[in-house]
Amino acid sequence: MEQNHIFQILWDSDPVVKLTLLILLGFSVGSWAIVVYKYKELKKWKISAARFFEAFWRTPSLEELLAKSAGQENPLFNIFRTGISDIMRKNKGEGRKVTLSLVQRRIENAISMEEDRIERYIPFLATTGSVAPFIGLFGTVWGILAAFWKIGKAGSSSLAVVGPFIAEALIATAVGLAAAIPAVIFYNIFVNQTRSFLKDVNGFAEDLSQRIQQDYFS
């Protein structure tokens, strides 16, 4: 293997630079895992939520809708189940007195929980986009310092001596940017998608509150 091969350069690099690259690799792997996970999760929830929203207006009875939709897993159904649970228990003679304000508080709490679920893990992408370039820059600065120390020790500043050390330092910056750029891109994509989805979730919550008021408290 040639001495200036990139893998040989990394293998011979300073331990601090190696640690920096491992940290950046961890950020990159974590970011891509979140990208794949959130893409699948949001896609599944949007399809399931759209079907449930249609069923919500198509089904004349909320009790019937609850029975038909049991086992679903999407934010709209979770809010619906929470909002109507006290009413169902009361109808079975198992619960306390139910008021509209209580139901509305339940719905608001459910919305907050679903917002946290929809947005979970996405802030990690923002953290990666913000931190990774600086971690890479730290590795570059440290690598350059180590290079100057080795140059002084060798007593020569020729390109043959300096080149590998400068290269290992610059690799840290490149890896930092490689981790940060995709994270920033997908962070913005997911923020826009979740913002749009949350509008639908809040709109459904308002429709649910009004329908419960009409069906049970009018």
C-alpha positions in Angstrom: 0.0 0.0 0.0 1.3 3.5 -0.9 2.3 5.7 1.9 0.0 8.5 0.7 -3.0 6.3 0.3 -6.0 7.8 2.1 -6.6 4.8 4.3 -2.9 4.6 5.2 -3.0 8.3 6.1 -6.0 7.7 8.4 -4.3 4.6 9.9 -1.2 6.6 10.7 -3.0 9.7 11.9 -2.8 11.2 15.3 -5.0 9.5 18.0 -6.9 12.7 18.6 -7.7 13.0 14.9 -8.8 9.3 14.9 -11.1 9.9 17.8 -12.5 13.0 16.1 -13.2 11.0 12.9 -14.9 8.2 15.0 -17.2 10.8 16.7 -18.1 12.3 13.3 -18.8 8.8 11.9 -21.1 8.2 14.9 -23.0 11.4 14.1 -23.2 10.5 10.5 -24.5 7.0 11.1 -27.0 8.2 13.7 -28.3 10.9 11.3 -28.8 8.5 8.4 -30.6 6.0 10.7 -32.9 8.8 11.8 -33.5 9.9 8.2 -34.6 6.4 7.2 -36.7 5.9 10.3 -38.5 9.2 10.1 -39.2 8.9 6.4 -40.9 5.5 6.9 -42.7 6.6 10.1 -44.1 9.8 8.7 -45.1 8.1 5.5 -47.0 5.4 7.4 -48.7 7.9 9.7 -49.8 10.1 6.9 -51.4 7.3 5.0 -53.1 5.8 8.1 -54.2 9.3 9.3 -55.8 10.1 5.9 -57.8 6.9 6.0 -58.9 7.5 9.6 -60.0 11.1 8.8 -62.2 9.8 6.0 -63.7 7.2 8.3 -64.3 9.9 11.0 -66.7 11.8 8.7 -68.1 8.7 7.1 -69.1 6.9 10.3 -72.3 8.2 11.9 -71.4 7.1 15.4 -68.2 7.7 17.3 -68.7 4.5 19.3 -68.8 2.6 16.0 -65.7 4.4 14.8 -63.8 3.5 17.9 -64.8 -0.2 17.5 -63.9 -0.2 13.8 -60.6 1.5 14.2 -59.3 -0.4 17.2 -55.6 -1.3 16.8 -54.7 1.6 14.6 -51.5 3.5 15.2 -51.5 7.1 14.0 -51.7 10.5 15.7 -55.3 11.2 14.7 -56.7 7.9 16.1 -54.6 8.4 19.3 -56.2 11.8 19.9 -59.6 10.5 19.1 -59.3 7.6 21.5 -58.1 9.8 24.3 -60.8 12.4 23.7 -63.7 9.9 23.8 -62.3 7.4 26.4 -64.0 9.2 29.4 -67.3 9.3 27.6 -67.1 5.6 26.8 -66.4 4.7 30.4 -69.2 6.9 31.6 -71.6 5.2 29.2 -70.6 1.9 30.7 -71.2 3.2 34.2 -67.5 3.0 35.0 -66.4 6.6 35.0 -67.0 9.9 36.8 -69.0 12.8 35.6 -67.7 14.0 32.2 -67.7 17.6 31.2 -66.9 19.2 27.9 -64.0 21.1 29.4 -62.5 17.8 30.7 -62.8 16.3 27.3 -61.1 19.3 25.7 -58.3 19.2 28.2 -57.8 15.5 27.3 -57.6 16.4 23.7 -55.1 19.2 24.3 -52.9 16.8 26.3 -53.1 14.2 23.6 -52.1 16.8 20.9 -49.1 17.7 23.0 -48.0 14.1 23.3 -48.5 13.4 19.6 -46.5 16.6 18.7 -43.6 15.2 20.7 -43.9 11.8 19.0 -44.0 13.4 15.5 -41.0 15.6 16.1 -38.9 13.1 18.1 -35.3 12.5 16.9 -35.5 15.3 14.3 -33.5 17.8 16.6 -30.6 15.3 16.4 -30.2 16.2 12.8 -30.0 19.9 13.7 -27.4 19.1 16.3 -25.4 17.2 13.8 -25.6 20.0 11.3 -24.5 22.6 13.8 -21.8 20.6 15.7 -20.2 18.3 13.1 -18.3 21.1 11.1 -16.8 22.4 14.3 -15.8 18.9 15.5 -14.2 18.5 12.1 -12.5 21.8 12.4 -11.1 20.8 15.8 -9.6 17.7 14.2 -8.1 19.8 11.4 -6.5 22.3 13.8 -5.2 19.5 16.0 -3.8 17.6 13.0 -2.0 20.7 11.7 -0.5 21.3 15.2 0.7 17.7 15.2 2.0 18.1 11.7 4.1 21.1 12.7 5.4 19.2 15.6 6.4 16.3 13.4 7.9 18.7 10.9 10.0 20.3 13.5 11.1 16.9 14.8 12.0 15.7 11.3 13.8 19.0 10.6 12.3 19.2 7.1 9.4 21.2 5.5 9.4 19.5 2.1 6.1 18.5 0.6 7.0 14.8 1.0 7.2 15.3 4.8 4.4 17.8 5.2 1.8 16.4 2.7 0.6 13.3 4.7 0.2 15.3 7.9 -1.7 18.2 6.3 -3.9 15.6 4.4 -4.9 13.8 7.6 -5.8 17.2 9.1 -8.0 18.2 6.2 -9.8 14.9 6.1 -11.4 15.8 9.5 -12.9 18.9 8.0 -14.2 16.9 4.9 -15.8 14.3 7.1 -17.4 16.9 9.3 -19.0 18.6 6.3 -20.0 15.2 4.9 -21.9 14.5 8.2 -23.3 18.0 8.5 -24.6 18.7 5.0 -27.1 15.8 4.7 -28.2 16.3 8.2 -29.1 20.0 7.5 -30.9 19.1 4.3 -33.0 16.4 5.8 -33.7 18.4 8.9 -35.3 21.2 6.8 -37.3 18.6 4.8 -38.6 16.9 8.0 -39.4 20.2 9.7 -41.5 21.2 6.7 -43.3 17.8 6.6 -44.0 17.7 10.3 -45.2 21.3 10.3 -47.7 20.4 7.5 -48.7 17.2 9.3 -49.2 19.0 12.6 -51.6 21.5 10.9 -53.7 18.5 9.9 -53.5 17.0 13.4 -54.6 20.3 15.1 -57.4 20.7 12.5 -58.7 17.2 13.2 -58.6 17.9 17.0 -60.8 20.9 16.5 -63.3 18.9 14.4 -63.3 16.1 17.0 -64.0 18.6 19.8 -66.9 20.1 17.9 -68.3 16.7 17.0 -68.1 15.5 20.6 -69.9 18.7 21.8 -72.7 18.2 19.2 -73.1 14.5 19.9 -72.8 14.4 23.7 -73.2 17.9 25.2 -75.8 19.7 23.0 
